[in-house]
Amino acid sequence: MVPLSKSGRQKCLVGSNPTLSVERCWSGLTGTPGERVSGFPTVGSNPTLSASLRQGYGWQARFTMWYVYILKSAIDNNLYVGSTNDIARRLTEHNSGKVDSTKNRTPLRLEAYFAVKDKSRAIALEQYFKTGSGRAFLQKRIL
């Protein structure tokens, strides 16, 4: 059974990641545009989007999240701030010594990350976190 929200609309969430939730909830469903399939609602009034989500593609091809991540070195306890669209790959690159700025500070531990819609916002947020006030914000509110 699909849970209902306060407004009575059906919702389908997996953890706290809405992109992953939509992808898992709609993956593999079939049907005609605008039709309710297996208890899942259409997406607003857009039958084309609803149909593409039922076919297992759609949002995963349209939305690539970008992440700003904060790493902490086990050697000197200093922070490193960066951005990527694949956190797992990037953390592996850092810990294997492929990144010049962190190769002498391994092992690195992921302390926090922030998801944003596009690369330009990720770069702007990364640059902010590298400023004095951005680092103060991280220390006081996040870490």
N, CA, C and O atoms as CSV, one atom per row, in Angstrom:
chain,resi,resn,atom,element,x,y,z
A,1,MET,N,N,0.844,-1.189,0.000
A,1,MET,CA,C,0.000,0.000,0.000
A,1,MET,C,C,0.881,1.241,0.000
A,1,MET,O,O,1.878,1.309,0.719
A,2,VAL,N,N,0.507,2.208,-0.803
A,2,VAL,CA,C,1.268,3.449,-0.916
A,2,VAL,C,C,0.786,4.409,0.157
A,2,VAL,O,O,-0.418,4.651,0.249
A,3,PRO,N,N,1.693,4.977,0.988
A,3,PRO,CA,C,1.276,5.903,2.043
A,3,PRO,C,C,0.727,7.202,1.464
A,3,PRO,O,O,1.088,7.606,0.359
A,4,LEU,N,N,-0.146,7.845,2.226
A,4,LEU,CA,C,-0.744,9.103,1.807
A,4,LEU,C,C,-0.158,10.245,2.613
A,4,LEU,O,O,0.156,10.090,3.793
A,5,SER,N,N,-0.014,11.396,1.967
A,5,SER,CA,C,0.423,12.597,2.666
A,5,SER,C,C,-0.779,13.255,3.317
A,5,SER,O,O,-1.903,12.772,3.177
A,6,LYS,N,N,-0.555,14.364,4.034
A,6,LYS,CA,C,-1.655,15.070,4.696
A,6,LYS,C,C,-2.708,15.539,3.708
A,6,LYS,O,O,-3.889,15.615,4.048
A,7,SER,N,N,-2.289,15.858,2.476
A,7,SER,CA,C,-3.240,16.345,1.480
A,7,SER,C,C,-3.999,15.199,0.819
A,7,SER,O,O,-4.874,15.436,-0.014
A,8,GLY,N,N,-3.670,13.952,1.186
A,8,GLY,CA,C,-4.366,12.816,0.603
A,8,GLY,C,C,-3.706,12.284,-0.660
A,8,GLY,O,O,-4.169,11.295,-1.227
A,9,ARG,N,N,-2.636,12.924,-1.105
A,9,ARG,CA,C,-1.921,12.469,-2.305
A,9,ARG,C,C,-0.986,11.334,-1.929
A,9,ARG,O,O,-0.468,11.286,-0.813
A,10,GLN,N,N,-0.778,10.444,-2.847
A,10,GLN,CA,C,0.132,9.336,-2.595
A,10,GLN,C,C,1.564,9.822,-2.644
A,10,GLN,O,O,1.907,10.701,-3.435
A,11,LYS,N,N,2.396,9.249,-1.799
A,11,LYS,CA,C,3.798,9.605,-1.816
A,11,LYS,C,C,4.641,8.332,-1.789
A,11,LYS,O,O,4.194,7.284,-1.324
A,12,CYS,N,N,5.824,8.440,-2.277
A,12,CYS,CA,C,6.710,7.294,-2.340
A,12,CYS,C,C,8.127,7.785,-2.105
A,12,CYS,O,O,8.759,8.297,-3.029
A,13,LEU,N,N,8.640,7.642,-0.895
A,13,LEU,CA,C,9.976,8.113,-0.575
A,13,LEU,C,C,10.833,6.949,-0.101
A,13,LEU,O,O,10.360,6.054,0.599
A,14,VAL,N,N,12.091,6.978,-0.491
A,14,VAL,CA,C,13.059,5.998,-0.022
A,14,VAL,C,C,14.110,6.782,0.739
A,14,VAL,O,O,14.921,7.477,0.126
A,15,GLY,N,N,14.116,6.688,2.042
A,15,GLY,CA,C,15.072,7.453,2.834
A,15,GLY,C,C,14.798,8.940,2.723
A,15,GLY,O,O,13.643,9.367,2.723
A,16,SER,N,N,15.857,9.727,2.628
A,16,SER,CA,C,15.690,11.176,2.562
A,16,SER,C,C,16.138,11.728,1.212
A,16,SER,O,O,16.291,12.941,1.068
A,17,ASN,N,N,16.351,10.861,0.222
A,17,ASN,CA,C,16.824,11.301,-1.089
A,17,ASN,C,C,15.672,11.285,-2.079
A,17,ASN,O,O,15.327,10.216,-2.583
A,18,PRO,N,N,15.047,12.455,-2.387
A,18,PRO,CA,C,13.893,12.466,-3.275
A,18,PRO,C,C,14.209,11.994,-4.681
A,18,PRO,O,O,13.338,11.420,-5.336
A,19,THR,N,N,15.422,12.213,-5.169
A,19,THR,CA,C,15.773,11.746,-6.511
A,19,THR,C,C,15.784,10.239,-6.554
A,19,THR,O,O,15.223,9.638,-7.470
A,20,LEU,N,N,16.415,9.618,-5.572
A,20,LEU,CA,C,16.458,8.171,-5.488
A,20,LEU,C,C,15.062,7.616,-5.280
A,20,LEU,O,O,14.721,6.580,-5.850
A,21,SER,N,N,14.240,8.291,-4.468
A,21,SER,CA,C,12.891,7.837,-4.196
A,21,SER,C,C,12.082,7.754,-5.474
A,21,SER,O,O,11.442,6.738,-5.742
A,22,VAL,N,N,12.106,8.817,-6.265
A,22,VAL,CA,C,11.340,8.835,-7.501
A,22,VAL,C,C,11.847,7.754,-8.442
A,22,VAL,O,O,11.062,7.056,-9.083
A,23,GLU,N,N,13.167,7.624,-8.518
A,23,GLU,CA,C,13.744,6.646,-9.420
A,23,GLU,C,C,13.333,5.237,-9.028
A,23,GLU,O,O,12.967,4.442,-9.894
A,24,ARG,N,N,13.383,4.910,-7.743
A,24,ARG,CA,C,13.017,3.572,-7.299
A,24,ARG,C,C,11.514,3.342,-7.391
A,24,ARG,O,O,11.080,2.250,-7.757
A,25,CYS,N,N,10.726,4.341,-7.068
A,25,CYS,CA,C,9.288,4.163,-7.061
A,25,CYS,C,C,8.722,3.990,-8.467
A,25,CYS,O,O,7.771,3.235,-8.664
A,26,TRP,N,N,9.296,4.677,-9.434
A,26,TRP,CA,C,8.731,4.651,-10.769
A,26,TRP,C,C,9.437,3.678,-11.697
A,26,TRP,O,O,8.918,3.381,-12.773
A,27,SER,N,N,10.576,3.184,-11.325
A,27,SER,CA,C,11.355,2.314,-12.189
A,27,SER,C,C,10.597,1.039,-12.523
A,27,SER,O,O,10.108,0.346,-11.631
A,28,GLY,N,N,10.504,0.739,-13.794
A,28,GLY,CA,C,9.938,-0.527,-14.238
A,28,GLY,C,C,8.433,-0.555,-14.365
A,28,GLY,O,O,7.890,-1.586,-14.763
A,29,LEU,N,N,7.730,0.510,-14.052
A,29,LEU,CA,C,6.280,0.508,-14.188
A,29,LEU,C,C,5.892,0.728,-15.642
A,29,LEU,O,O,6.604,1.405,-16.383
A,30,THR,N,N,4.775,0.162,-16.048
A,30,THR,CA,C,4.308,0.347,-17.416
A,30,THR,C,C,2.855,0.793,-17.407
A,30,THR,O,O,2.151,0.613,-16.414
A,31,GLY,N,N,2.417,1.363,-18.492
A,31,GLY,CA,C,1.034,1.806,-18.602
A,31,GLY,C,C,0.909,2.903,-19.632
A,31,GLY,O,O,1.899,3.320,-20.233
A,32,THR,N,N,-0.300,3.368,-19.835
A,32,THR,CA,C,-0.516,4.440,-20.789
A,32,THR,C,C,-0.405,5.773,-20.076
A,32,THR,O,O,-0.627,5.842,-18.867
A,33,PRO,N,N,-0.063,6.841,-20.800
A,33,PRO,CA,C,0.076,8.158,-20.175
A,33,PRO,C,C,-1.186,8.574,-19.427
A,33,PRO,O,O,-2.298,8.425,-19.933
A,34,GLY,N,N,-1.002,9.095,-18.221
A,34,GLY,CA,C,-2.117,9.592,-17.426
A,34,GLY,C,C,-2.842,8.522,-16.637
A,34,GLY,O,O,-3.740,8.844,-15.859
A,35,GLU,N,N,-2.484,7.268,-16.809
A,35,GLU,CA,C,-3.173,6.175,-16.140
A,35,GLU,C,C,-2.494,5.875,-14.807
A,35,GLU,O,O,-1.270,5.950,-14.696
A,36,ARG,N,N,-3.294,5.535,-13.796
A,36,ARG,CA,C,-2.718,5.089,-12.531
A,36,ARG,C,C,-2.263,3.650,-12.705
A,36,ARG,O,O,-3.017,2.799,-13.176
A,37,VAL,N,N,-1.031,3.393,-12.321
A,37,VAL,CA,C,-0.486,2.056,-12.487
A,37,VAL,C,C,-0.051,1.535,-11.134
A,37,VAL,O,O,0.730,2.189,-10.443
A,38,SER,N,N,-0.535,0.383,-10.747
A,38,SER,CA,C,-0.164,-0.251,-9.480
A,38,SER,C,C,-0.302,0.714,-8.303
A,38,SER,O,O,0.498,0.660,-7.369
A,39,GLY,N,N,-1.281,1.576,-8.331
A,39,GLY,CA,C,-1.514,2.495,-7.234
A,39,GLY,C,C,-0.646,3.741,-7.253
A,39,GLY,O,O,-0.734,4.554,-6.333
A,40,PHE,N,N,0.194,3.920,-8.277
A,40,PHE,CA,C,1.038,5.107,-8.346
A,40,PHE,C,C,0.337,6.201,-9.127
A,40,PHE,O,O,-0.267,5.919,-10.162
A,41,PRO,N,N,0.399,7.447,-8.661
A,41,PRO,CA,C,-0.278,8.539,-9.341
A,41,PRO,C,C,0.514,9.035,-10.547
A,41,PRO,O,O,1.698,8.734,-10.704
A,42,THR,N,N,-0.162,9.797,-11.387
A,42,THR,CA,C,0.543,10.477,-12.467
A,42,THR,C,C,1.281,11.662,-11.857
A,42,THR,O,O,1.005,12.045,-10.720
A,43,VAL,N,N,2.213,12.241,-12.600
A,43,VAL,CA,C,2.968,13.393,-12.110
A,43,VAL,C,C,2.229,14.648,-12.531
A,43,VAL,O,O,2.328,15.083,-13.678
A,44,GLY,N,N,1.494,15.223,-11.606
A,44,GLY,CA,C,0.731,16.433,-11.897
A,44,GLY,C,C,-0.193,16.225,-13.082
A,44,GLY,O,O,-0.904,15.222,-13.152
A,45,SER,N,N,-0.187,17.160,-14.004
A,45,SER,CA,C,-1.029,17.043,-15.188
A,45,SER,C,C,-0.186,16.757,-16.417
A,45,SER,O,O,-0.616,17.029,-17.538
A,46,ASN,N,N,1.012,16.209,-16.224
A,46,ASN,CA,C,1.915,15.953,-17.328
A,46,ASN,C,C,1.962,14.459,-17.630
A,46,ASN,O,O,2.777,13.742,-17.050
A,47,PRO,N,N,1.094,13.974,-18.535
A,47,PRO,CA,C,1.077,12.545,-18.827
A,47,PRO,C,C,2.355,12.047,-19.492
A,47,PRO,O,O,2.717,10.881,-19.333
A,48,THR,N,N,3.044,12.914,-20.235
A,48,THR,CA,C,4.284,12.489,-20.886
A,48,THR,C,C,5.355,12.181,-19.854
A,48,THR,O,O,6.026,11.152,-19.939
A,49,LEU,N,N,5.519,13.066,-18.880
A,49,LEU,CA,C,6.483,12.834,-17.816
A,49,LEU,C,C,6.100,11.601,-17.012
A,49,LEU,O,O,6.962,10.794,-16.662
A,50,SER,N,N,4.807,11.450,-16.716
A,50,SER,CA,C,4.353,10.284,-15.968
A,50,SER,C,C,4.688,9.003,-16.709
A,50,SER,O,O,5.137,8.033,-16.098
A,51,ALA,N,N,4.475,8.987,-18.022
A,51,ALA,CA,C,4.765,7.797,-18.816
A,51,ALA,C,C,6.262,7.511,-18.839
A,51,ALA,O,O,6.670,6.354,-18.741
A,52,SER,N,N,7.081,8.548,-18.966
A,52,SER,CA,C,8.520,8.318,-19.017
A,52,SER,C,C,9.035,7.811,-17.678
A,52,SER,O,O,9.968,7.009,-17.640
A,53,LEU,N,N,8.436,8.270,-16.572
A,53,LEU,CA,C,8.846,7.768,-15.274
A,53,LEU,C,C,8.467,6.302,-15.123
A,53,LEU,O,O,9.214,5.526,-14.527
A,54,ARG,N,N,7.317,5.917,-15.655
A,54,ARG,CA,C,6.900,4.520,-15.578
A,54,ARG,C,C,7.809,3.611,-16.382
A,54,ARG,O,O,7.921,2.425,-16.072
A,55,GLN,N,N,8.463,4.142,-17.415
A,55,GLN,CA,C,9.336,3.335,-18.250
A,55,GLN,C,C,10.727,3.201,-17.646
A,55,GLN,O,O,11.562,2.486,-18.199
A,56,GLY,N,N,11.000,3.865,-16.530
A,56,GLY,CA,C,12.267,3.696,-15.845
A,56,GLY,C,C,13.327,4.699,-16.246
A,56,GLY,O,O,14.459,4.604,-15.770
A,57,TYR,N,N,13.007,5.658,-17.103
A,57,TYR,CA,C,13.947,6.725,-17.387
A,57,TYR,C,C,13.212,8.018,-17.129
A,57,TYR,O,O,12.079,7.966,-16.650
A,58,GLY,N,N,13.750,9.117,-17.399
A,58,GLY,CA,C,13.052,10.365,-17.110
A,58,GLY,C,C,13.870,11.193,-16.159
A,58,GLY,O,O,14.828,11.844,-16.576
A,59,TRP,N,N,13.519,11.187,-14.887
A,59,TRP,CA,C,14.203,12.050,-13.932
A,59,TRP,C,C,15.661,11.682,-13.808
A,59,TRP,O,O,16.509,12.564,-13.674
A,60,GLN,N,N,15.973,10.405,-13.849
A,60,GLN,CA,C,17.375,10.026,-13.699
A,60,GLN,C,C,18.213,10.570,-14.842
A,60,GLN,O,O,19.410,10.796,-14.662
A,61,ALA,N,N,17.624,10.788,-16.018
A,61,ALA,CA,C,18.368,11.344,-17.143
A,61,ALA,C,C,18.345,12.867,-17.126
A,61,ALA,O,O,19.233,13.499,-17.697
A,62,ARG,N,N,17.356,13.463,-16.487
A,62,ARG,CA,C,17.197,14.914,-16.521
A,62,ARG,C,C,17.856,15.624,-15.342
A,62,ARG,O,O,18.255,16.782,-15.465
A,63,PHE,N,N,17.974,14.951,-14.214
A,63,PHE,CA,C,18.498,15.607,-13.025
A,63,PHE,C,C,19.747,14.882,-12.536
A,63,PHE,O,O,19.670,13.757,-12.040
A,64,THR,N,N,20.875,15.525,-12.678
A,64,THR,CA,C,22.105,15.026,-12.099
A,64,THR,C,C,22.443,15.961,-10.959
A,64,THR,O,O,22.739,17.136,-11.176
A,65,MET,N,N,22.401,15.449,-9.759
A,65,MET,CA,C,22.699,16.266,-8.599
A,65,MET,C,C,24.204,16.501,-8.517
A,65,MET,O,O,25.002,15.644,-8.896
A,66,TRP,N,N,24.569,17.660,-8.024
A,66,TRP,CA,C,25.958,17.995,-7.750
A,66,TRP,C,C,26.107,18.123,-6.250
A,66,TRP,O,O,25.180,18.545,-5.559
A,67,TYR,N,N,27.263,17.761,-5.752
A,67,TYR,CA,C,27.486,17.721,-4.321
A,67,TYR,C,C,28.701,18.556,-3.940
A,67,TYR,O,O,29.724,18.549,-4.625
A,68,VAL,N,N,28.564,19.271,-2.836
A,68,VAL,CA,C,29.697,19.944,-2.214
A,68,VAL,C,C,30.004,19.099,-0.987
A,68,VAL,O,O,29.129,18.870,-0.151
A,69,TYR,N,N,31.244,18.635,-0.877
A,69,TYR,CA,C,31.586,17.715,0.195
A,69,TYR,C,C,32.710,18.285,1.048
A,69,TYR,O,O,33.533,19.076,0.586
A,70,ILE,N,N,32.720,17.858,2.307
A,70,ILE,CA,C,33.744,18.284,3.246
A,70,ILE,C,C,34.448,17.028,3.752
A,70,ILE,O,O,33.815,16.141,4.324
A,71,LEU,N,N,35.751,16.961,3.539
A,71,LEU,CA,C,36.564,15.840,3.995
A,71,LEU,C,C,37.434,16.301,5.156
A,71,LEU,O,O,37.814,17.469,5.228
A,72,LYS,N,N,37.748,15.384,6.061
A,72,LYS,CA,C,38.636,15.689,7.175
A,72,LYS,C,C,39.785,14.690,7.155
A,72,LYS,O,O,39.573,13.483,7.045
A,73,SER,N,N,41.002,15.211,7.263
A,73,SER,CA,C,42.191,14.384,7.247
A,73,SER,C,C,42.419,13.751,8.620
A,73,SER,O,O,42.307,14.419,9.647
A,74,ALA,N,N,42.737,12.464,8.624
A,74,ALA,CA,C,43.050,11.777,9.877
A,74,ALA,C,C,44.440,12.144,10.369
A,74,ALA,O,O,44.745,11.952,11.546
A,75,ILE,N,N,45.287,12.667,9.497
A,75,ILE,CA,C,46.657,13.012,9.870
A,75,ILE,C,C,46.735,14.364,10.570
A,75,ILE,O,O,47.282,14.463,11.668
A,76,ASP,N,N,46.187,15.411,9.938
A,76,ASP,CA,C,46.316,16.757,10.513
A,76,ASP,C,C,44.985,17.391,10.935
A,76,ASP,O,O,44.964,18.538,11.379
A,77,ASN,N,N,43.890,16.662,10.803
A,77,ASN,CA,C,42.542,17.133,11.183
A,77,ASN,C,C,42.101,18.379,10.425
A,77,ASN,O,O,41.165,19.051,10.857
A,78,ASN,N,N,42.746,18.708,9.312
A,78,ASN,CA,C,42.317,19.833,8.492
A,78,ASN,C,C,41.189,19.412,7.561
A,78,ASN,O,O,41.034,18.234,7.238
A,79,LEU,N,N,40.406,20.397,7.136
A,79,LEU,CA,C,39.272,20.145,6.246
A,79,LEU,C,C,39.663,20.380,4.792
A,79,LEU,O,O,40.539,21.191,4.490
A,80,TYR,N,N,39.003,19.662,3.912
A,80,TYR,CA,C,39.120,19.885,2.470
A,80,TYR,C,C,37.707,20.010,1.939
A,80,TYR,O,O,36.856,19.179,2.252
A,81,VAL,N,N,37.442,21.031,1.143
A,81,VAL,CA,C,36.124,21.259,0.558
A,81,VAL,C,C,36.241,21.100,-0.951
A,81,VAL,O,O,37.153,21.651,-1.567
A,82,GLY,N,N,35.319,20.347,-1.550
A,82,GLY,CA,C,35.322,20.148,-2.993
A,82,GLY,C,C,33.915,19.937,-3.510
A,82,GLY,O,O,32.961,19.902,-2.733
A,83,SER,N,N,33.781,19.798,-4.816
A,83,SER,CA,C,32.470,19.536,-5.417
A,83,SER,C,C,32.607,18.465,-6.490
A,83,SER,O,O,33.656,18.328,-7.118
A,84,THR,N,N,31.536,17.711,-6.690
A,84,THR,CA,C,31.522,16.611,-7.655
A,84,THR,C,C,30.090,16.197,-7.944
A,84,THR,O,O,29.158,16.612,-7.255
A,85,ASN,N,N,29.927,15.367,-8.979
A,85,ASN,CA,C,28.617,14.784,-9.225
A,85,ASN,C,C,28.589,13.312,-8.823
A,85,ASN,O,O,27.572,12.643,-9.002
A,86,ASP,N,N,29.703,12.799,-8.277
A,86,ASP,CA,C,29.787,11.409,-7.818
A,86,ASP,C,C,30.686,11.361,-6.577
A,86,ASP,O,O,31.911,11.308,-6.692
A,87,ILE,N,N,30.079,11.381,-5.413
A,87,ILE,CA,C,30.834,11.460,-4.167
A,87,ILE,C,C,31.691,10.217,-3.941
A,87,ILE,O,O,32.854,10.334,-3.553
A,88,ALA,N,N,31.138,9.037,-4.175
A,88,ALA,CA,C,31.879,7.795,-3.915
A,88,ALA,C,C,33.155,7.729,-4.758
A,88,ALA,O,O,34.224,7.386,-4.253
A,89,ARG,N,N,33.033,8.059,-6.041
A,89,ARG,CA,C,34.203,8.052,-6.924
A,89,ARG,C,C,35.236,9.066,-6.451
A,89,ARG,O,O,36.430,8.768,-6.413
A,90,ARG,N,N,34.787,10.244,-6.097
A,90,ARG,CA,C,35.715,11.308,-5.707
A,90,ARG,C,C,36.427,10.982,-4.393
A,90,ARG,O,O,37.619,11.254,-4.250
A,91,LEU,N,N,35.705,10.403,-3.436
A,91,LEU,CA,C,36.322,10.027,-2.167
A,91,LEU,C,C,37.385,8.944,-2.393
A,91,LEU,O,O,38.439,8.963,-1.758
A,92,THR,N,N,37.106,8.010,-3.292
A,92,THR,CA,C,38.087,6.979,-3.645
A,92,THR,C,C,39.325,7.614,-4.272
A,92,THR,O,O,40.448,7.224,-3.955
A,93,GLU,N,N,39.129,8.588,-5.155
A,93,GLU,CA,C,40.258,9.285,-5.774
A,93,GLU,C,C,41.109,9.995,-4.722
A,93,GLU,O,O,42.338,9.948,-4.781
A,94,HIS,N,N,40.462,10.648,-3.764
A,94,HIS,CA,C,41.201,11.343,-2.702
A,94,HIS,C,C,42.016,10.359,-1.877
A,94,HIS,O,O,43.203,10.580,-1.634
A,95,ASN,N,N,41.389,9.281,-1.448
A,95,ASN,CA,C,42.070,8.333,-0.560
A,95,ASN,C,C,43.110,7.473,-1.262
A,95,ASN,O,O,43.976,6.901,-0.601
A,96,SER,N,N,43.046,7.368,-2.585
A,96,SER,CA,C,44.063,6.593,-3.309
A,96,SER,C,C,45.245,7.461,-3.748
A,96,SER,O,O,46.174,6.965,-4.384
A,97,GLY,N,N,45.213,8.749,-3.412
A,97,GLY,CA,C,46.328,9.638,-3.708
A,97,GLY,C,C,46.321,10.234,-5.104
A,97,GLY,O,O,47.348,10.740,-5.555
A,98,LYS,N,N,45.201,10.189,-5.795
A,98,LYS,CA,C,45.117,10.723,-7.162
A,98,LYS,C,C,44.887,12.236,-7.195
A,98,LYS,O,O,44.980,12.848,-8.259
A,99,VAL,N,N,44.589,12.841,-6.051
A,99,VAL,CA,C,44.345,14.283,-5.979
A,99,VAL,C,C,45.547,14.926,-5.308
A,99,VAL,O,O,45.859,14.619,-4.158
A,100,ASP,N,N,46.227,15.826,-6.031
A,100,ASP,CA,C,47.463,16.441,-5.544
A,100,ASP,C,C,47.300,17.139,-4.196
A,100,ASP,O,O,48.170,17.029,-3.332
A,101,SER,N,N,46.200,17.850,-4.013
A,101,SER,CA,C,46.056,18.650,-2.794
A,101,SER,C,C,45.796,17.811,-1.541
A,101,SER,O,O,45.932,18.324,-0.431
A,102,THR,N,N,45.428,16.546,-1.688
A,102,THR,CA,C,45.154,15.727,-0.507
A,102,THR,C,C,45.974,14.445,-0.437
A,102,THR,O,O,45.795,13.655,0.490
A,103,LYS,N,N,46.866,14.222,-1.391
A,103,LYS,CA,C,47.576,12.935,-1.425
A,103,LYS,C,C,48.490,12.725,-0.220
A,103,LYS,O,O,48.766,11.579,0.134
A,104,ASN,N,N,48.966,13.786,0.417
A,104,ASN,CA,C,49.820,13.647,1.594
A,104,ASN,C,C,49.040,13.688,2.899
A,104,ASN,O,O,49.637,13.660,3.975
A,105,ARG,N,N,47.708,13.755,2.819
A,105,ARG,CA,C,46.880,13.864,4.019
A,105,ARG,C,C,45.931,12.686,4.177
A,105,ARG,O,O,44.979,12.773,4.953
A,106,THR,N,N,46.159,11.594,3.467
A,106,THR,CA,C,45.266,10.435,3.554
A,106,THR,C,C,45.525,9.676,4.850
A,106,THR,O,O,46.651,9.709,5.347
A,107,PRO,N,N,44.551,9.007,5.407
A,107,PRO,CA,C,43.195,8.806,4.920
A,107,PRO,C,C,42.297,10.007,5.228
A,107,PRO,O,O,42.488,10.723,6.211
A,108,LEU,N,N,41.326,10.193,4.358
A,108,LEU,CA,C,40.355,11.272,4.510
A,108,LEU,C,C,38.988,10.660,4.811
A,108,LEU,O,O,38.634,9.600,4.296
A,109,ARG,N,N,38.236,11.356,5.657
A,109,ARG,CA,C,36.909,10.883,6.046
A,109,ARG,C,C,35.868,11.911,5.608
A,109,ARG,O,O,36.063,13.113,5.789
A,110,LEU,N,N,34.768,11.438,5.036
A,110,LEU,CA,C,33.680,12.324,4.621
A,110,LEU,C,C,32.951,12.815,5.865
A,110,LEU,O,O,32.383,12.020,6.615
A,111,GLU,N,N,32.969,14.127,6.080
A,111,GLU,CA,C,32.314,14.722,7.249
A,111,GLU,C,C,30.883,15.157,6.935
A,111,GLU,O,O,29.983,14.966,7.752
A,112,ALA,N,N,30.672,15.740,5.757
A,112,ALA,CA,C,29.343,16.229,5.384
A,112,ALA,C,C,29.307,16.451,3.881
A,112,ALA,O,O,30.346,16.579,3.234
A,113,TYR,N,N,28.099,16.496,3.335
A,113,TYR,CA,C,27.938,16.875,1.938
A,113,TYR,C,C,26.589,17.554,1.754
A,113,TYR,O,O,25.655,17.333,2.525
A,114,PHE,N,N,26.504,18.386,0.717
A,114,PHE,CA,C,25.303,19.139,0.397
A,114,PHE,C,C,24.957,18.862,-1.056
A,114,PHE,O,O,25.839,18.892,-1.914
A,115,ALA,N,N,23.708,18.597,-1.345
A,115,ALA,CA,C,23.271,18.333,-2.713
A,115,ALA,C,C,22.603,19.581,-3.285
A,115,ALA,O,O,21.762,20.201,-2.634
A,116,VAL,N,N,22.984,19.941,-4.506
A,116,VAL,CA,C,22.378,21.066,-5.218
A,116,VAL,C,C,22.037,20.621,-6.638
A,116,VAL,O,O,22.506,19.582,-7.103
A,117,LYS,N,N,21.217,21.417,-7.319
A,117,LYS,CA,C,20.711,21.021,-8.636
A,117,LYS,C,C,21.731,21.048,-9.757
A,117,LYS,O,O,21.711,20.185,-10.634
A,118,ASP,N,N,22.615,22.019,-9.738
A,118,ASP,CA,C,23.510,22.136,-10.889
A,118,ASP,C,C,24.932,22.492,-10.477
A,118,ASP,O,O,25.201,22.875,-9.338
A,119,LYS,N,N,25.827,22.353,-11.441
A,119,LYS,CA,C,27.252,22.542,-11.197
A,119,LYS,C,C,27.594,23.957,-10.747
A,119,LYS,O,O,28.435,24.137,-9.866
A,120,SER,N,N,26.956,24.957,-11.338
A,120,SER,CA,C,27.285,26.341,-10.993
A,120,SER,C,C,26.953,26.653,-9.535
A,120,SER,O,O,27.695,27.380,-8.875
A,121,ARG,N,N,25.855,26.113,-9.031
A,121,ARG,CA,C,25.516,26.322,-7.620
A,121,ARG,C,C,26.496,25.594,-6.711
A,121,ARG,O,O,26.858,26.097,-5.647
A,122,ALA,N,N,26.926,24.408,-7.132
A,122,ALA,CA,C,27.898,23.648,-6.339
A,122,ALA,C,C,29.219,24.403,-6.248
A,122,ALA,O,O,29.823,24.475,-5.178
A,123,ILE,N,N,29.664,24.961,-7.361
A,123,ILE,CA,C,30.930,25.693,-7.366
A,123,ILE,C,C,30.822,26.944,-6.493
A,123,ILE,O,O,31.751,27.266,-5.753
A,124,ALA,N,N,29.694,27.647,-6.578
A,124,ALA,CA,C,29.504,28.849,-5.752
A,124,ALA,C,C,29.496,28.494,-4.263
A,124,ALA,O,O,30.085,29.210,-3.453
A,125,LEU,N,N,28.835,27.398,-3.901
A,125,LEU,CA,C,28.783,26.982,-2.506
A,125,LEU,C,C,30.162,26.518,-2.031
A,125,LEU,O,O,30.566,26.804,-0.904
A,126,GLU,N,N,30.873,25.807,-2.892
A,126,GLU,CA,C,32.239,25.379,-2.566
A,126,GLU,C,C,33.133,26.588,-2.301
A,126,GLU,O,O,33.889,26.602,-1.329
A,127,GLN,N,N,33.050,27.592,-3.153
A,127,GLN,CA,C,33.865,28.799,-2.977
A,127,GLN,C,C,33.504,29.519,-1.679
A,127,GLN,O,O,34.381,30.056,-1.004
A,128,TYR,N,N,32.217,29.531,-1.328
A,128,TYR,CA,C,31.807,30.160,-0.067
A,128,TYR,C,C,32.400,29.414,1.125
A,128,TYR,O,O,32.920,30.035,2.052
A,129,PHE,N,N,32.324,28.080,1.103
A,129,PHE,CA,C,32.853,27.294,2.221
A,129,PHE,C,C,34.362,27.431,2.372
A,129,PHE,O,O,34.904,27.126,3.435
A,130,LYS,N,N,35.042,27.879,1.335
A,130,LYS,CA,C,36.488,28.074,1.404
A,130,LYS,C,C,36.864,29.450,1.945
A,130,LYS,O,O,38.046,29.720,2.160
A,131,THR,N,N,35.885,30.325,2.170
A,131,THR,CA,C,36.149,31.636,2.754
A,131,THR,C,C,36.162,31.525,4.279
A,131,THR,O,O,35.770,30.499,4.836
A,132,GLY,N,N,36.605,32.560,4.934
A,132,GLY,CA,C,36.627,32.566,6.396
A,132,GLY,C,C,35.242,32.408,7.003
A,132,GLY,O,O,35.060,31.620,7.930
A,133,SER,N,N,34.262,33.152,6.491
A,133,SER,CA,C,32.913,33.048,7.053
A,133,SER,C,C,32.277,31.700,6.712
A,133,SER,O,O,31.487,31.170,7.492
A,134,GLY,N,N,32.620,31.147,5.547
A,134,GLY,CA,C,32.094,29.831,5.183
A,134,GLY,C,C,32.640,28.741,6.093
A,134,GLY,O,O,31.901,27.850,6.511
A,135,ARG,N,N,33.929,28.810,6.399
A,135,ARG,CA,C,34.525,27.821,7.318
A,135,ARG,C,C,33.956,27.991,8.726
A,135,ARG,O,O,33.723,27.002,9.422
A,136,ALA,N,N,33.732,29.230,9.148
A,136,ALA,CA,C,33.127,29.477,10.461
A,136,ALA,C,C,31.718,28.897,10.510
A,136,ALA,O,O,31.328,28.299,11.513
A,137,PHE,N,N,30.952,29.070,9.433
A,137,PHE,CA,C,29.611,28.514,9.354
A,137,PHE,C,C,29.653,26.987,9.477
A,137,PHE,O,O,28.875,26.398,10.227
A,138,LEU,N,N,30.567,26.354,8.736
A,138,LEU,CA,C,30.697,24.900,8.798
A,138,LEU,C,C,31.017,24.438,10.228
A,138,LEU,O,O,30.399,23.504,10.737
A,139,GLN,N,N,31.987,25.102,10.866
A,139,GLN,CA,C,32.399,24.690,12.213
A,139,GLN,C,C,31.275,24.888,13.250
A,139,GLN,O,O,31.085,24.063,14.144
A,140,LYS,N,N,30.548,25.988,13.108
A,140,LYS,CA,C,29.536,26.295,14.107
A,140,LYS,C,C,28.225,25.553,13.880
A,140,LYS,O,O,27.589,25.126,14.844
A,141,ARG,N,N,27.809,25.392,12.628
A,141,ARG,CA,C,26.475,24.856,12.337
A,141,ARG,C,C,26.438,23.429,11.797
A,141,ARG,O,O,25.445,22.728,11.987
A,142,ILE,N,N,27.485,22.996,11.139
A,142,ILE,CA,C,27.430,21.708,10.434
A,142,ILE,C,C,28.304,20.651,11.099
A,142,ILE,O,O,27.838,19.543,11.367
A,143,LEU,N,N,29.552,20.976,11.366
A,143,LEU,CA,C,30.500,19.957,11.863
A,143,LEU,C,C,30.555,19.857,13.363
A,143,LEU,O,O,31.307,19.044,13.900
